[in-house]
Amino acid sequence: MPGSKAETMTKTGRTLNLPFHLSLIISLFCMLPDAEAQEFSLEASLSENQVFIGEQFSLQIEIRAGSLKDIDLPGLQDIDGIRVLTTTPSRSQSISMINGQTTTVTSYTFTLIARERGTFRIPSLNMVIDGQEYKTEALTVDVLEPRSLQAEDGQRRPDIFARIELDEEHPSVGQQLIASLVIYFKDGIEVTSYQPSAGWRTDGFWKEQLENIEQPQAETIILGDVRYRKATLLRYALFPSRSGELSLTPFELQIGIRTQPRRNDPFGSVFGGLGTNQRRVTLESEEITVPVRQLDPPQTGESIGAVGQFEISRDVSVNQVYVGESVELTTTVTGEGNLPLISKPDYAFPDNFEIYSPQEETDLSRKGTTVQGTRTFKDRFVPRTAGTFTIPEKRIALYNPRTGSYNFSTLPPIPVEVVRDPATTVANAENGADFQLMTGGAIWNETKTDGLFNRYWFWLGLLVPALCLSVAWRRKQLHERLEHDSGFARAHHAWDKVEELILKAEEASTGPASKQTYHLLHKAVTGYIADRTGLPAAGISDDEICDSVSQRTNPELTDRLRKFLSKCSDISYAPVESHENIKSDILGTHNLLKQLRDRL
């Protein structure tokens, strides 16, 4: 029955199952990603909750959301007991998609280093994310002393740390100390390189770096129940210049390490090939307080501040001179110890000697573990009358720290015979020329007086007020334009801002924060171009800056500018530059700005 079958098929095709289709539509809508329902989280965390003095750790801020357009992250300032190594954090970002939902994770990492023992609070940071204000959670960190390695089991001990070790704990003023920069590291860590930071301050000490250690040798040592390798990297000779409690500031250095050594010598890879799993860490020794005692004055003789093993002598250039000739008295101190701190003996010269300012000269040698050499004082005097004179003897007290007592040296008297030069002639009545009175030879001339208009000061008096009025008018015009024309004011003061930022960059280059130096250089160049060309002061990309300059300068200068801005932007992810490279880049930036000033 074909008709009946066709009718049945038509009826079935037109049937609408409403519950089934409605549930299908609802399921499809539920599968669509809902931007409002996506999870948002802001979390701050520390790499370590317990660190040691001088140990490096990091503060990480992680933002998790569906999509982020704008993040305003403030800088992190120094905290009591903790120094911030990177005020501008490193940034990383990852994007994942699960079941059609996109999640963006943005991480900011600040590098910190502990400086004092105690429990310290990492403050919360205020952030603006896509126009909304957020606040991170405050964190705490415990800072321990590396010396407390006898702590009970279960406490974390550092894998690697640095110390300044002294060979004398209670020195006297002027006594030599050997300060050794020593690193301790556990087995399984290989040291591939090290770079000390410039600017180690030793207030109250005269400091001399001793002969470099060509190949540091590591030895095994047990601290507590932990086996360490110990190696001395640098040695300094320190000489306290005053008594009291003197401080040695923390010594900072960069260490390259890897955790899979290829051979037994932990320093062998400095001269060999590089391996894998390498990283650089910043170490900082703890501050040391050194009690320095004052030496008792000698009972006899004059103390010249010499502490060490010294010999002293003196002599004159000539013993017989003519009146008015110059004579040089040379005092020489030779030996090992605090040579630059030694003062010149105070001599009693005859009254008819004209004394000139003395000269000082120091010749040092820093071989081994001692500072030795010669310090020379030269007194110059000129006798004004003839006769036989004597520079009296002098008793000098030299302190020997090995014996703990003074050694005395007596400088013998020095005779000086002063005679008149026989070639000098003196006029007298017998051989002198006859003088006669001349009369009638005077000629009187009448002086002619010039008129008022012929005198230069008359015209000068007229021109100076006019010139002052002209200068004042021009300054008034400039002041009014600076007040009412903001674009002209920006361009006018652009170079003043550049000089201020360059000066800050030079100050930052003396410390470890080389990345902060490049941030200031980048800001100086981009800010100057923006002020001179009228671009907005903020929110301008490096490409827009370069495009603006390319319209006003030659391609060579634009290409140089583009490379410079690229280097400054990439420096956050590059290794720390050496001090010489930073100085060279500061000079190059100054030259680049001068060329831009001539063309913009």
C-alpha angles and dihedrals in degrees: 000000000000097000093055092049093051092050091051093052092049092052094049093051093054095051112112118205098206099182092052096048093044091054090048093053092048090051092052092052091049091054092056113099111255111209092198092053095050114115120253123195136170117195134173121198141168125230088224132018092197120043136164128241108278093018122129123230137160141236113215126195114196123193117192120188144129095261133347123200105173131019122180108195118182122221121259116238128207115287127212106275093004131080123209110227096186114035088179107058127224114249133215132173136192131185126203133179121205122174090346094307118120120214123189119200116194119186129192119193127198118193115221136180127204118236108169137036117255144064114300134188122230103211124231118260125226112225134184113212118182090337095310123112119232134175129211123223119264114245135201130215130191115223116202133189117253088219091066091077091130087075121135119279117275096044114118115250124201118262091213133006141160133231139184107225123194127205092213125042100187109034128170127234110291095011116135119247125191109221111193124195103219130180126201120201135170126247112276094043119104120198110218101174144347133205120190116214119239122244105053101170120216102177111196093018133095104223131204124176110228127221111306120256102239097199116013112222119216124215131189119250134172117226111184103320095326125100114225137178114230126202133173112222105175139009129205132189110223125192117189111225097194140023129253135059106334124185133218109206120225115285113227125202140164116237126196112209141170127194099217109063118198097206142014097261105085092199097043094096091064086080097027138064123300122252135203133276092044126161140162124238132186117231128190128188120224122258115267127209115209120196108216121194126212118243118241111246116252117260091228135018131029121292113219094185094260112155115176138041105320143158123202132200139160140196141167128242092236135003097205120049141160122250109276096021121127120247126193123211111198122199116192127194114189131181142062127306138057097351099159091052095056115109128212118265115252108242128195106229123190114268095244092059115100105219124209131198112287124239125225130203132176127196112191136189120194102191120144115344099322138076111223138162142096134305117198131195121192120197115191122199138168122213113224100190135040122253144087114292136178132213099214124236120269130210112213126196116213118186118223111200092195092064096027092229143090125268115207127215123185117210107211122234117270120217119213121192115203120195135172120259108253090211090065112100124207120201115234138166095271102053100017124107119265115251120213129190113244118211134179094028099108117113118195119211125195114231115226114221116224121223124256094258091055093062117097095214091062093061091039089056090055097046100046097062091046091050092049091051091051093051092047092051092051092049090049090052090048093049093051092049092049090053097049104029109062093181092054090046091053091050092045095052096037096101092048089058090048093055091048093051093045089053091051090048091053090050092049092049091066090064133055096269099095092151089059087054092057091046089057092046091050090049092049094053099041093042092051093050092047092050094047096045099039096246119150114279093234139024096041118135125222090248091057090049091052093046090053091050094046090061091058106032141040124281093250093060092044091052091049090050092049092052091048094051090046091053092049091050094048096044091088089068097038129086119271111281121237119253092249092053091049092051090049091050092049090053091046090051091052091051091047091052091050090055090048091050090055093052106034 
